[in-house]
Amino acid sequence: MPGSDGRDQPVDWTADLALITQAAREAGKVALSHFGQSPEVWWKNEGMSPVSAADYAANRVLEQMLRAARPGYGWLSEETDDDPDRLARETLFVVDPIDGTRAFLAGKKTWCVSVAVVHKGAPVAGVLVAPALEEEFSAVAGGIARRNGVEIAVSTPEPEGRLKIASAQDMVAAIDRALRPRVDRVDHIPSLAYRLALVADGRIDGTLVKPNAHDWDLAAADLILSRAGGALTDLEGRALVYNRVEVTHPVLCAASGSILPILLKNITQLSRS
């Protein structure tokens, strides 16, 4: 298990990346076996969010593999009751067994298994496995971001060029008029983690994220995006902190390093709290 020697030297998290990649692939196989098979569905969050037998089955695979391999790590998963013990752990797994459950249940391929290792509030290893799309994104602290093993990087639009921004219509409308004519809104991408991966891969230039996204939606994709040359921040430009008591976040913005300041400067009509 990785650890610090007390002199603040960098820790090599590649073994953890290999571990979570293997687990995410196995969970992806399990989820894919339910895909298009009309799995049983329940409703949580006062009937607002669906959860399926596939979510629970994938979660069991992840929990069994990861917790057995790293018993000293904490655990935070969308489909496991929250255990405050995680707050006492420097390092933990942050897991979404199926990010994009609504898309999954609708037979759309834009869903993924999201797994991150978070250390002292920051992701240090992350993987997104999208088995229906045959895509896999990964990154480790200090390393490069990859899709299917090949290095990826964020887009580099021309200074006054068009910007492909994935966001709800009402959030695009909140972009100041000076920038709005340059914005081409990308249609809804159901999985937030996958949407952030598309920014990392340069297929879209940025995204605005509505409030109340959770740690498990964000942690793995946050690291992948940062290692691809981008960033995910709040509207004040601050990096996210993970494994707090409250695991939801305010309005967020993600883009390449060159585009993010422009977007943040021109988003003045959204709540920053």
N, C-alpha and C positions, 0 to 999 in steps of 0.2 A: 504494500500500500504506500503511495507517495506520502512524503512528509517533509517538513522544513527542518533544517539543522539548526535553526535559531539565529542564523546570520542573514536572513532575508535573501538568500540565494534563490534563483528561479527553480521551480519544481517542474520536473518532467511529467506531464500528464498523459503521455502517449499510451501508456498501458491502460489507463482509464478510458481513453477514447476507443481503444480496441475492444474493451469490455462492453461499453455501452453500444458500440456498433453491432457487435454480435447479438446482444440482447434485443436491440431494436429490429434487427433483421428477423429474428425468430418471432417477435411480437407481430411484425408486419405479415409474416406468413400466416399466423393464426388469424389476424384480422382479415386478410385477403380471402381466407377460406369461408368467411361469413359474408363477403362482399357480394351483393346481388342475390342473397339468399333469404332476404326478409327476416333478419334476426329479431328476437323479441326486444321490445323497446319499453323503457320506463321514462318518467318525467321527473326532473328535479328542479330545484330553485323555484319553488312555487309554480311548477308547471311550465317554466319558461325554456328549459334546456332538456333535450333528449339525451338519454344514455342507453346503449344497447348491450345485448349479450356479447357482442364483438368487443366493445370497450372493456368490459370486465374480463373477458378472456385474455385480451392482450395485456391488460394490467397485471393479471396473475403471472404471466410469463416474465414480464419485466421485474416484478417484485421478487419472484423466486430466484431468478438468475442474479440480479444485482445485489440484493441484500445478503444472499449467501456468499457472494464474492467479496463484499466490502461491509462486514457487519458493523464496523465502526462509523459508517456514514449515516447521516440522517436521511429522511424520506419525505418527499412532498409530491403527491400525485393528484390529479383531478379526480380520480376514481377511488381514492382511499381516504377514509376519514382522517382529518388533519390531527397530527400528534404534536403537541407543543414541545416534545423532546427535541424536535429538529432545531429549535432555536438555540439549543445548547451545543450543537455540533458545528464545528468549523467548516465541515465538508458534507455535502448531501447530494442525493440524486433528485432532480426535478423532472417530472415525467408527465407527459400527456399521451396516453395509450393510442388515442385517435384524435388528432387535431383536425377538426372539420367533420364532426359526427353528422351534422345535417347533410352535408354533401355525400358522405358515405351512405347514408340511408336513402338518399335520392338517386343512388347509382352513379354519381359523378366521381371522377377519378382524383379530384383535387383534395386529397386528405393524406395525412402522414402520421407516422409515429415520431414523437419528439422526445428526446432524452438528453439531459444535460447533467454535468457535474458542476456544482457551484461551490466555490471555496471563498470563505470570508466575504460573501455577498456578491461575488462576481462569477460568471460562468468561465470555466477553464477547459472544458471539453464538451462538445455538442455534436449531435447527429440528428438528421431528419431522414427518415426512410419513407418514401412514397411508393409502395409496391405496385399499385395499379398504374402508375406512370413510369415505373422502372427507373426511378431517379433516387439518388442518395446524396445528401449534402453533409459535409462534416468539417470540423475545424478543431484545433487545439490551441491553447494559449501559446503565443510565440511562434505559431506555425502559419501555414497558408490555408485558405478555404478551398474546398474541392467539391465538385459535382461528378459523381461516378468516377472518382479517382483523378480527375483532371482539374488543374488549378482554375479558379474563377476570379473575376474582379467586377466591381461595380462599373456602371456606365460612365462615360465622360462626354456629356453633351456639349455642344458649342455654347459659348457664353450667352448668346441671345437665342439659342435654339429652343425647339419644342421640348416639353417635359411630359413624359408618360407617368402620371400619378394615379395610383390605385387608392380610391377612397370613396366613401359615400357621397352622394351628390350634395347633401347639405354641408359637408365639410369642405368640399371644393369651393362651394359658394362663399365660404368664410375666408378664402384667400383674397388678399387685397387686389383691387382692380388693376394695379400696375403689373402684376404678374399673371393674373388669371388668363389673359388672352394667349399665353404661351402654354397653358396646361391642357393636355389631352387626358381626359379621365378614362382610366382603365376599368372595364366592367368588374363587378364584384368577384373576388377570389375567396371562396368560402373558408379556407384554412389560413389563419393569420400567420402561422409559422411558415407555411409554404409561400405566402405572399412576401414575407421578409426575405425568404431564400431567393425569390425572383429578383428582388432588388440587389442582393449579393451577386447574383449571376448576370446582372446587367440587362435583364430582359424588360424590366421597368426601372424608371429613374428614382422613384420614391413612393412612399405611402404615408397616409395619415391614419392613425389608429384611434378609434373611439375609446372613451374612458371605460375602465373596469376590465381591461385585459389582465390576465393572471400570469404569475410567474411561469407556470407550465406552458402557456402559449408562447412565451417570449424567450426564455433563457437560452435554449440551444440556437435558435435563429439569430439572437442578438450577437452571440460569439461568431457565428458563421459570417454575418454581415460585417462585423468589425474587422475580421481577418481578411475580408475581401476588399477592404478600403472604404467601408461605409460606417455609419453609426446609427444607433437607435437612442433617442433622447426624449426627455419631456420638452415642453415648449419653451423652457428656459435654457435648453441646450445641455441639461444635466444628464449624466449617465444613470442608468437604472441600478438600483440596489435590490438584490434578491435575498430571500429567506428572512424577511421581516415578519412581525406579527401579522400585519396586513399584507396580503399577497396580491392585491390589485393595484393598478397604476392609473394615472390621469391620462389625458389626451397625449399621444405620442407622435413623433415624426421620425421617419427613417429615410435615409438617402445616402448618396455618396458623400465623401468628405467635402467636395467642392459645391455640391448642390444644397446640402443641409442648411448652411447659414442663410442662403437665399430664401429657402422655404420658411425657416423660423422667423426671419425678418418680415416676411409678408403674410404671416398668420397672426392677425391681431384681434380677430373676432371670436376666438374660442377661449373657453375657460382654461386658465393655466394651473388650476388647483386640482 
